[in-house]
Amino acid sequence: MLWLNRNFEVPHRLRAIVRARESSVIVLAALAGATAGLVVAGMGAAVAYMHLVLFGIEPGARLSGQLTLNPVYALVVPCVGGLLLGLATTAIARWRGSEVDPVEANALHGGRMSMRGSLIVAAQTVWSSGVGASVGLEAGYTQLASGIASKIGQAFRLRRGDMRMLVGCGAAGAIAGAFGAPLGGAFYGFELIIGSYAVASLAPVGMAALLGYLTAQVFTPVRLGIETGAISTLTLHDILIAGGLGLIAAVFGILLMRGVAACELLFTKARVRPVLRPMLGGVLVGLMALVSPQVMSSGHGALHLTGIFKLPIAAIATIFALKALASIVSLGSGFRGGLFFASLLLGALGGQLFAVGMNTLWPSLALNPDAYAIIGMSALSVAVIGGPLTMTFIALETTGDLWLTTAVLIAVILSMQVTREFFGYSFTTWRFHLRGETIRGAADVGWIRDLTVAQMMRADVRTTPVEADVAAFRQAFPLGSTNQVIAVDEEGRYAGMVLVAEAHAAELPSVTPLRGILHHANHVVLPQMTAQEAIAAFGKFEAEALAVVDSIERRQVLGLLSEAHALRRFSDASERQRRELLGEV
C-alpha cells in the first residue's frame, strides 16, 4: 500500500504549461469531475451488488425500497457486517493513511489529501451501506473524488489556491453525479469545500460539476423521485408557513447531530469495546428494519418508493422516527458514512407530516404535501450539511419549479440562521469540534498555522552573559549597534532582554549588574507558535521583541522575533490570501 502515498509527478515542462495557463487548470478540473462521476457510479454499483447478494433482493431494486425483508437477513447481515467492519478497522489502524476530510484539507492543508486514507474511507462507506447500516454514500463519494483530485493537483505541483479549488471540483462532480444536479453540485463545491465564491473558480468548478453529472448519468440516471405537481404562485401565508417549517427543521437537525454524539458517548460510558460497537449498532438497525425496511442503507430507495407518501400518516411517522434513530445508531456505533441523504429523506418525510398536520388543523390552507416534502428536505439538509444555495439549487433541479424554489429559499435561510445562532456547526464541523479541532468551515486558515515563529524569527541573535555589569555591556554593544540583546546564564538559558539604549543611559551607574535592568525575563515565545499566537503574546506582554526559546523548561535561545516583523509577515500573508480568493494571482 506504500505506493498509494508516493508523490508521482508529471514532467516539468507539462507542469509549467499547466501553472502558466488558467485554461489548463480547467482541463484538470474537467478530469476531476469526470473521475468523480465514475466514482459515484462505481461505488453505487458496488453497494447495489452487495444488497443483491447479501439481502437477496431483485436485480435493479433498492434495499430501502423494499416493503418487506427476510427477517434472518435483516438481522444477521448488519450484525456480521458490523463485526467485520470493527475487526477490519482495528486491523488497519496501524498503517492507514491520515483521513483528511475535503473540508479539513482545504481549511488546514492547502488541499492536500491522503490517497490511502481516502480509499479506506470510501471502502468503509461502501461496506457500511452495503451491509444495511443507515448511512449515506455521499461522504464516501466526496472523500474519494476529492482525494483523486488532490492527487492530480499534487502530480502537477499546483499552487495552494489551485489545489484547494481542484479538491472542490472533485466534490462538486461527485455531488452533481449523485443527485443529478449540476448546479447543486457546483454550489456544494463553492460553499462547503472551497468556502467561497470567486470568478476565477467559476469555470473549473462548473465544468467539473457538469462532467460529473454527465458521466454518472451514463451509468446510473438519477432523480430524487418526488413529484410536486404544478404550483402557480406563492401567497404570503405559503412563505410564512415555509419559514415555520424551516425553524422546525433547524431544531430537528440540531437534535439529530447531537444525537450521534450522544450515541457515541453512550457506547463509551457502557465500556463497549470499539471493535464490537458496529456489531451492536447493526443488531439495532436490523431490529428496526423488521418494522420498516426503509431505515436501511442510505434511503435512496425509500425516497424513490412511489407509494411512500401515499402511506397512512402513522406509517410515515413510524418510518420518520425509525430512520432518524437508525441513522444516529449507525453513525454513533462506528459505521462510516454521512447524514446527507438521510437528512433529505427525513426532511421529505417531515415535510409531508407537517403539511398533513397543518391541513388537519386548518383545512382551508390546502397545503400540497409533496411541495412541503421538498421544502422540508431542503431545510433539514441545510441544517445538517450547510450550503443554502446548494440545497436551493438541488430543489430547483429536482422540481423545475421556480415558485416552489422561492419557498425553499425562505425555509433554507431561516433553518441555516437558526442552526448557526444556536448550534454553530454543520455535521462535518461538529465532528471536528468533538475531536478538538476549531475550524468552522473550509475557508483557508491553514496558512495561519503554517506561518510559525520558527519561520519568522531571526536566528542571528546577539547574547551577553547575565553576570556581566553595565560597563562591560557598553563596551561590547555601543549605541547604534543593535536595539536589544538577549542575556543568558552560565548554561546558556534565557535570562531576559537588555535594551541597549537603557544600558547606555547617563544616569545609570556603570557598575550596575545587568540582572537589575532585565526585561521580559519570564516572557518568551516558542518556535511552534503561530503568527497569531505570537502577535497576541506581544500585546499581552507589552513587548516590542521577544526571545524564541526551544521550550519553557530548557529555555535555550533559538532566535529573536520583533512585533513589527511578525505583523508585517502576517499582513503580507493575509493580502496574498485575499488576492487568491479574488482570483487576482
C-alpha positions in Angstrom: 0.0 0.0 0.0 3.0 2.3 0.2 2.6 3.2 -3.5 -0.7 5.0 -2.8 1.0 7.8 -1.0 4.1 8.2 -3.3 4.3 11.6 -4.9 4.0 10.9 -8.6 4.8 13.9 -10.7 4.3 14.7 -14.4 7.3 16.1 -16.4 8.5 19.6 -15.6 7.5 21.0 -19.0 3.9 19.9 -18.6 3.8 21.2 -15.1 5.0 24.6 -16.3 2.3 24.7 -19.0 -0.5 24.0 -16.5 0.8 26.5 -14.0 1.0 29.2 -16.7 -2.5 28.9 -18.1 -5.9 29.1 -16.4 -7.4 27.0 -19.2 -5.1 24.1 -18.3 -6.5 24.2 -14.8 -10.0 23.9 -16.3 -8.9 20.8 -18.1 -7.7 19.3 -14.9 -11.0 20.3 -13.3 -12.9 18.5 -16.0 -10.8 15.4 -15.5 -11.5 15.5 -11.8 -15.2 15.9 -12.5 -15.4 13.0 -14.9 -13.5 10.9 -12.5 -15.9 11.9 -9.7 -18.8 10.7 -11.9 -17.1 7.3 -12.3 -16.6 7.2 -8.5 -20.3 7.7 -8.0 -21.3 5.1 -10.5 -18.7 2.6 -9.2 -19.5 2.9 -5.5 -23.2 2.9 -6.2 -22.8 -0.3 -8.3 -20.8 -1.9 -5.5 -23.4 -1.2 -2.9 -26.2 -2.4 -5.2 -24.3 -5.7 -5.8 -23.8 -6.2 -2.1 -27.5 -5.7 -1.5 -28.4 -8.1 -4.2 -26.1 -10.8 -2.8 -26.4 -10.3 0.9 -30.2 -9.5 1.2 -31.5 -11.5 -1.8 -33.4 -8.5 -3.3 -34.3 -8.4 -7.0 -31.8 -7.0 -9.6 -32.3 -3.3 -10.1 -34.3 -3.0 -6.8 -33.2 -0.8 -3.9 -32.8 -2.1 -0.3 -34.6 0.7 1.4 -37.4 0.5 -1.3 -38.4 -3.0 -0.1 -41.8 -3.4 1.5 -40.6 -6.5 3.4 -37.3 -8.2 4.1 -36.3 -11.7 5.1 -36.0 -11.3 8.9 -32.9 -13.5 9.1 -31.1 -11.4 6.5 -32.3 -8.1 8.1 -30.7 -9.2 11.5 -27.7 -11.2 10.5 -26.2 -9.2 7.7 -25.9 -5.8 9.6 -24.7 -7.7 12.7 -22.0 -9.7 11.0 -21.1 -6.8 8.7 -20.6 -4.6 11.7 -18.4 -7.1 13.4 -16.2 -7.5 10.3 -16.0 -3.7 9.9 -14.9 -3.4 13.6 -12.3 -6.1 13.1 -11.0 -4.5 9.8 -10.9 -1.0 11.3 -8.8 -2.3 14.2 -6.5 -4.3 11.9 -5.7 -1.4 9.6 -5.3 1.2 12.3 -1.6 0.6 12.3 -0.9 1.6 8.7 -3.8 3.6 7.5 -3.2 7.0 6.0 -4.4 10.2 7.5 -8.1 10.5 6.9 -8.3 14.2 6.0 -11.8 15.2 5.1 -12.1 17.5 2.0 -13.3 20.4 4.2 -10.4 19.9 6.6 -7.9 19.5 3.7 -8.9 22.9 2.3 -9.1 24.6 5.6 -5.8 23.4 7.0 -3.7 21.6 4.5 -3.9 23.6 1.3 -5.9 20.9 -0.4 -3.5 18.0 0.2 -5.2 14.7 1.0 -4.0 11.2 1.6 -5.0 8.8 -1.2 -4.6 5.8 1.0 -6.8 7.4 3.7 -9.4 8.4 1.1 -9.6 4.8 -0.3 -10.0 3.4 3.2 -12.9 5.8 4.0 -14.6 5.1 0.7 -14.3 1.3 1.2 -15.6 1.6 4.7 -18.5 3.7 3.5 -19.4 1.2 0.7 -19.2 -1.7 3.2 -21.3 0.1 5.8 -24.1 0.9 3.4 -23.7 -2.5 1.7 -24.5 -4.4 4.9 -27.5 -2.2 5.6 -26.3 0.5 8.0 -28.3 3.6 7.8 -25.6 5.8 6.4 -25.3 7.9 3.2 -22.7 7.2 0.4 -22.2 10.9 -0.2 -19.4 11.2 2.3 -17.6 8.4 0.5 -18.2 9.9 -2.9 -16.8 13.2 -2.0 -13.9 11.8 0.0 -12.6 9.6 -2.8 -13.4 12.0 -5.6 -11.7 14.9 -3.8 -8.8 12.6 -2.9 -8.2 11.7 -6.5 -8.5 15.4 -7.5 -5.9 16.3 -4.8 -3.6 13.6 -6.1 -3.9 15.1 -9.6 -3.1 18.6 -8.2 0.0 17.2 -6.3 1.2 15.5 -9.5 1.2 18.9 -11.2 2.5 20.8 -8.2 -0.3 23.2 -8.3 -0.4 26.4 -6.2 -2.2 26.3 -2.9 -5.2 28.1 -4.3 -5.5 25.9 -7.3 -5.1 22.8 -5.1 -8.0 23.8 -2.9 -10.1 24.6 -6.0 -9.4 21.2 -7.5 -10.4 19.4 -4.3 -13.7 21.4 -4.6 -14.0 20.3 -8.2 -13.8 16.7 -7.2 -16.5 17.1 -4.5 -18.7 19.2 -6.9 -18.5 16.4 -9.6 -19.4 13.8 -7.0 -22.5 15.6 -5.6 -23.7 16.6 -9.1 -23.4 12.9 -10.2 -25.0 11.6 -7.0 -28.1 13.8 -7.2 -28.4 14.5 -10.9 -28.0 18.2 -10.0 -25.0 20.0 -11.7 -25.9 23.4 -10.2 -26.3 21.9 -6.8 -23.0 20.1 -7.2 -21.2 23.3 -8.2 -22.5 25.2 -5.3 -21.7 22.3 -2.9 -18.1 22.8 -4.1 -18.2 26.5 -3.6 -20.0 26.7 -0.3 -18.8 23.6 1.6 -15.4 22.6 0.1 -13.8 25.8 -1.2 -15.5 28.0 1.3 -16.0 31.0 -1.0 -17.3 32.1 -4.4 -14.8 33.6 -6.9 -14.9 34.4 -10.6 -11.6 32.6 -11.2 -13.1 29.3 -9.8 -16.4 29.5 -11.6 -15.3 27.8 -14.8 -13.3 25.0 -13.3 -16.0 24.1 -10.6 -18.8 24.5 -13.1 -17.1 22.3 -15.6 -16.3 19.6 -13.0 -19.9 19.5 -11.8 -21.2 19.2 -15.4 -18.8 16.4 -16.3 -19.5 14.6 -13.0 -23.3 14.8 -13.7 -22.9 13.7 -17.4 -20.6 10.8 -16.5 -22.7 9.5 -13.7 -25.9 9.8 -15.8 -24.3 7.5 -18.5 -24.2 4.6 -15.9 -26.9 5.4 -13.3 -29.5 8.1 -14.3 -30.6 9.7 -11.0 -33.7 11.5 -9.9 -34.8 12.1 -6.3 -38.3 10.8 -7.1 -40.5 13.4 -5.6 -43.2 14.9 -7.9 -44.8 18.1 -6.7 -47.3 18.9 -9.4 -47.7 22.5 -10.8 -47.5 25.4 -8.3 -48.7 28.6 -10.0 -47.9 31.3 -7.4 -46.9 31.7 -3.8 -49.0 33.6 -1.3 -47.9 35.3 1.9 -49.2 32.5 4.0 -47.2 30.0 2.0 -44.0 31.9 2.7 -44.8 32.2 6.4 -45.6 28.5 6.7 -42.4 27.6 4.8 -40.4 29.8 7.2 -42.1 28.0 10.1 -41.1 24.6 8.6 -37.5 25.9 8.3 -37.4 26.7 12.0 -38.7 23.3 12.9 -36.2 21.7 10.6 -33.3 23.6 12.3 -34.3 22.3 15.7 -34.6 18.8 14.5 -31.3 19.0 12.6 -29.5 20.1 15.8 -31.1 17.2 17.8 -30.1 14.8 15.1 -26.4 15.9 15.1 -26.3 15.9 18.9 -27.9 12.5 18.9 -24.9 11.0 17.1 -22.5 12.4 19.6 -24.8 11.2 22.5 -24.8 7.7 21.0 -21.0 7.6 20.8 -20.8 8.8 24.4 -23.3 6.1 25.5 -21.2 3.4 23.9 -18.1 4.8 25.7 -19.8 5.0 29.1 -21.1 1.5 28.6 -17.5 0.4 28.1 -18.3 -1.4 24.8 -15.1 -2.2 23.0 -14.7 -0.1 19.8 -14.3 -3.3 17.8 -17.8 -4.5 18.9 -19.7 -1.3 18.6 -20.6 -1.6 14.9 -21.9 -5.1 15.5 -24.2 -3.9 18.2 -25.3 -1.0 16.0 -26.0 -3.5 13.2 -28.2 -5.5 15.5 -30.3 -2.4 16.5 -30.6 -1.3 12.9 -31.7 -4.8 11.9 -34.4 -4.8 14.6 -35.7 -1.5 13.3 -35.6 -2.9 9.7 -38.0 -5.7 10.8 -40.6 -2.9 11.4 -39.6 -0.7 8.4 -37.1 -1.8 5.8 -36.9 1.8 4.7 -34.4 2.5 7.5 -31.7 0.5 5.9 -28.8 1.9 3.8 -28.8 5.5 2.6 -32.5 5.8 1.9 -32.4 6.3 -1.9 -34.9 3.5 -2.4 -37.3 4.8 0.2 -37.3 8.3 -1.4 -37.9 6.7 -4.8 -40.6 4.4 -3.5 -43.6 5.7 -5.4 -46.1 4.9 -2.7 -44.2 6.0 0.4 -46.0 9.4 0.5 -49.4 7.6 0.0 -49.0 5.5 3.1 -51.1 6.2 6.2 -49.8 9.1 8.2 -49.0 6.7 11.1 -46.8 4.7 8.8 -44.9 7.8 7.5 -44.4 8.9 11.1 -43.0 5.5 12.0 -40.6 5.5 9.1 -39.5 9.0 10.1 -38.8 8.1 13.7 -37.1 4.9 12.9 -34.9 6.4 10.1 -33.7 9.1 12.5 -32.9 6.6 15.2 -31.2 4.2 12.8 -29.0 7.0 11.4 -28.0 8.0 14.9 -27.2 4.5 15.9 -25.3 3.6 12.7 -23.0 6.6 12.9 -22.7 6.6 16.6 -21.7 2.9 16.7 -18.9 3.3 14.2 -20.3 2.7 10.7 -18.8 5.0 8.1 -20.9 7.4 6.0 -22.7 10.6 6.2 -26.1 12.2 7.0 -26.6 13.9 3.7 -29.2 11.6 2.1 -30.6 10.6 5.5 -31.4 14.3 6.1 -33.0 14.5 2.6 -35.3 11.6 3.3 -36.1 12.7 6.9 -36.8 16.2 5.7 -39.1 15.0 2.9 -41.0 12.8 5.4 -41.1 15.5 7.9 -42.4 18.0 5.4 -45.2 15.6 4.5 -46.1 15.1 8.1 -46.0 18.9 8.6 -48.3 19.6 5.7 -50.8 16.8 6.7 -50.8 18.1 10.2 -51.5 21.7 9.1 -54.2 20.6 6.8 -55.8 18.7 9.6 -55.8 21.7 11.9 -56.7 24.3 9.1 -58.3 22.5 6.2 -58.7 25.8 4.3 -54.9 26.0 3.9 -54.9 23.1 1.5 -51.1 22.7 1.6 -49.5 20.4 -1.1 -47.8 17.7 0.9 -45.4 16.9 -1.9 -44.3 20.5 -2.2 -43.7 20.7 1.5 -41.7 17.4 1.3 -39.3 19.4 -1.0 -39.3 22.3 1.4 -38.7 20.1 4.4 -36.0 18.1 2.6 -34.0 21.3 1.8 -34.5 22.9 5.2 -33.4 19.9 7.2 -30.4 19.2 4.9 -29.1 22.7 5.2 -29.3 22.5 9.0 -27.2 19.3 8.9 -24.9 19.8 5.9 -24.9 23.5 5.4 -24.8 25.1 1.9 -28.0 27.1 1.5 -27.6 27.7 -2.2 -26.6 24.0 -2.7 -29.9 22.8 -1.3 -31.9 25.5 -3.1 -30.5 24.5 -6.5 -31.0 20.8 -5.7 -34.6 21.6 -5.1 -34.9 23.6 -8.3 -33.2 20.9 -10.4 -35.4 18.3 -8.8 -38.7 20.0 -9.4 -38.1 22.6 -12.1 -40.5 24.9 -10.2 -39.2 28.4 -9.6 -42.1 29.4 -7.4 -41.5 26.4 -5.1 -37.8 27.2 -5.0 -38.7 30.7 -3.6 -40.4 29.0 -0.7 -37.5 26.6 -0.3 -35.1 29.6 -0.2 -37.1 31.2 2.7 -37.1 27.9 4.7 -33.4 27.3 4.0 -32.3 30.8 5.1 -34.2 30.5 8.4 -33.0 27.0 9.0 -29.4 27.9 8.4 -29.6 31.0 10.5 -31.2 29.3 13.5 -28.6 26.5 13.3 -25.7 29.0 13.1 -27.1 31.0 16.0 -28.0 28.2 18.4 -25.5 25.5 17.4 -22.9 26.9 15.2 -21.8 23.8 13.3 -22.7 21.6 10.4 -22.5 17.8 10.9 -18.9 17.9 9.5 -17.6 20.7 11.6 -19.4 19.3 14.6 -17.4 16.2 14.2 -14.2 18.3 14.0 -15.3 20.1 17.2 -15.8 16.8 19.1 -12.2 15.8 18.4 -10.9 19.2 19.5 -10.5 20.9 16.1 -11.6 24.6 15.9 -12.4 25.1 12.2 -15.9 26.0 11.3 -15.7 25.6 7.5 -13.5 25.2 4.5 -12.2 28.8 4.5 -8.4 28.6 4.2 -6.9 29.1 7.7 -4.1 26.6 7.3 -1.7 29.3 6.2 -2.1 30.9 9.6 -0.9 27.6 11.2 1.9 27.3 8.6 3.2 30.8 9.4 5.1 29.9 12.6 7.5 31.7 14.9 10.3 29.4 13.6 9.7 30.8 10.1 9.7 34.4 11.1 12.4 34.7 13.8 15.9 36.0 13.3 18.4 33.2 14.3 21.5 35.6 14.3 20.8 37.0 17.8 23.4 38.7 20.0 23.7 37.5 23.5 25.5 38.6 26.7 26.3 36.9 30.0 23.8 37.9 32.6 26.6 38.0 35.2 28.2 41.0 33.4 27.8 44.6 34.5 26.7 47.7 32.5 30.3 48.8 31.9 31.2 45.5 30.1 27.9 45.6 28.2 28.5 49.2 27.0 31.9 48.2 25.7 30.6 45.1 23.9 27.5 46.8 22.5 27.9 50.5 21.7 24.9 52.7 20.9 23.5 52.0 17.4 24.9 48.5 17.2 21.6 46.9 17.9 18.3 47.6 19.8 18.2 44.7 22.2 20.5 42.0 23.4 19.5 38.7 25.0 21.0 37.8 28.3 21.8 34.2 29.1 23.1 32.4 32.2 26.1 30.1 32.5 24.2 27.2 31.0 23.1 29.2 28.0 19.5 29.5 29.3 17.4 32.6 28.6 17.6 35.1 31.4 16.0 38.3 30.0 16.3 41.1 27.5 18.6 44.1 27.8 17.7 47.3 26.0 20.9 48.9 24.6 19.6 52.5 24.9 18.6 51.9 28.5 22.0 50.4 29.3 23.7 53.5 27.9 21.6 55.9 29.9 23.8 58.6 31.5 22.1 58.3 34.9 22.8 54.5 35.1 26.0 53.7 37.1 28.5 51.6 35.1 28.8 49.1 38.0 25.1 48.2 37.8 24.7 44.5 37.2 22.7 43.5 34.1 20.3 41.5 36.2 19.0 44.8 37.5 17.9 46.1 34.1 16.5 42.9 32.5 13.1 43.0 30.8 10.7 40.1 30.0 12.7 37.6 32.0 9.6 35.3 32.0 8.2 36.3 28.7 9.2 34.2 25.6 7.6 32.7 22.5 8.1 29.1 21.2 9.1 28.2 17.6 5.9 26.2 17.0 3.6 29.1 17.9 1.6 30.6 15.0 1.9 34.2 13.9 -1.5 34.9 15.6 -0.3 33.5 18.9 2.9 35.4 18.7 1.2 38.7 17.9 -1.2 38.1 20.9 1.9 37.5 23.1 3.4 40.8 22.1 0.2 42.6 23.2 -0.2 40.6 26.4 3.4 41.2 27.5 3.6 44.8 26.1 6.8 43.9 24.3 8.3 45.1 21.0 10.5 42.0 20.7 10.6 38.6 22.4 13.2 35.8 22.6 12.4 32.5 20.9 13.4 29.5 23.1 13.2 25.8 22.4 10.9 25.0 25.4 9.7 26.6 28.6 11.7 24.0 30.6 15.1 24.2 28.8 14.9 27.9 27.7 17.7 27.5 25.2 17.7 30.6 22.9 16.9 29.9 19.3 16.3 33.4 18.0 14.5 36.7 18.3 11.2 37.9 16.9 10.0 41.5 16.8 6.4 42.6 16.8 6.8 44.8 13.7 8.3 41.9 11.7 5.5 39.5 12.8 2.8 42.0 11.9 4.4 42.6 8.5 4.6 38.9 7.7 1.1 38.3 8.8 -0.2 41.2 6.8 1.6 40.0 3.7 0.2 36.5 4.0 -3.3 37.9 4.6 -3.0 40.0 1.5 -1.8 37.1 -0.6 -4.8 35.0 0.5 -7.2 37.8 -0.3 -5.8 38.1 -3.8 -6.0 34.4 -4.3 -9.6 34.4 -3.1 -10.5 37.1 -5.7 -8.5 35.4 -8.4 -6.0 38.2 -8.8 -3.0 35.9 -8.7 
